[in-house]
Amino acid sequence: MAVHSFTIAHIEPLVFRVPIETPVVTSFGVMRDRPAVFVRVVAGDGAEGWGEAWCNFPAVGAEHRARLIASVLAPLIEGRTFETPAAAFAFMQEATAVLAIQSGEPGPLAQAVAGIDIAIWDMLARRSAQPLNRFLGGADVGRVRAYASGLNADEPERLASRKAEAGFRRFKIKVGFGEERDLRNLETMRQTFGDETELMVDANQAWNTDTAMRMGRLFEPLAPKWLEEPVRADASIETWQSIARGCGVPLANGENLRGAAEFSAMTASGAVRYLQPDIGKWGGISGCLTVARHAVDSGVTYCPHWLGGGVGLIASLHLLAAIGGEGILEVDANPNPLREDLILGFPEMADGDMLIPEGAGIGVAPDLSALKRYAVDIPS
């Protein structure tokens, strides 16, 4: 990866919201539409790239993250020259560190920074005429393994069967809706897809320690590949280690961790077998590249979390392809035109794998003409 210095000329956050018929339900909240904050970065030489900031919650999250980008971060770095994307990422982190404390918003600011960082990497890879995974030093691979995620508690096997027809071979269901319902759903999924199919469960931080261990033991005969976030993501390392010893199912965590130190501690703890940083929540490519490499070097599988629009998903695909290993890509199974229908160049699924788009950078871009009717104006 050869990076020449670059100057940030312009940063533009774009907010979109698409109505949906069926809300996306988790143990902690409901999404009644599908939002996205796409971030366009333009360099001084005219090269441009696309990123995406996480914005699913709260209901006003997309507009808020976009205003942080426009009012706080864009004025900080427009006109500045950086030697590497990591240098721009470090500058944005440092420049907003006190503001994050003062405002009580370290998460939203980290998400805004992440969206810009992804766009910078995409811009530089496009400028070098390389796919992002190759620009990051990854092997020349054409696809990555993927799984259908976000299967709600209301007959998840029905949506999973439709996704199987679309080429998916691995599935993750949401749990945390009561012991009987959770077990019935996992049993039905196992009966529907057989013993050889990889199934995962995600509790979205729903339980306390005792419940997590009890549910893990109940799930164990049904052989889920992992149990994700059975307790709060910020529970102590000792709590996670205790659950790992008494659970019976390998643990996954990471989408709600923030900062290199937290990821390093979780990786070193031995408590999780699968680490799941979300490039739109913290770190972008710059932070998560280091986190993912450290995880793989430590014997922990890197499985990127993503439950947003298509820009962040395909950036996650490229990062996973660059890292390699046994990780699998999370692909939301719920309808979301902002993920695929309104993204130019969105790749296909092929027998459980998602193909890597051809072309430079992430290889996809928002279809701005088609997206006009879903655009949300952001006051200056």
Secondary structure, DSSP 8 states (H G I E B T S, - for coil): -----EEEEEEEEEEEEEEEEEEEE-SS-EEEEEEEEEEEEEETTS-EEEEEE---SSTTHHHHHHHHIIIIIHHHHTT-EESSHHHHHHHHHHHTHHHHHHHT-HHHHHHHHHHHHHHHHHHHHHHTTSBHHHHTT----SEEEEEEEEE-SS-HHHHHHHHHHTT--EEEEE--S-HHHHHHHHHHHHHHH-TTSEEEEE-TT---HHHHHHHHHHHGGG--S-EE-SS-TTS-HHHHHHHHHHHSS-EEE-TT--SHHHHHHHHHHS--SEE---TTTTTHHHHHHHHHHHHHHTT-EE-----S-HHHHHHHHHHHHHH-SS--EEEE-S--TTTTTTEET---EETTEEE--SSSBTS-EE-HHHHGGGEE----
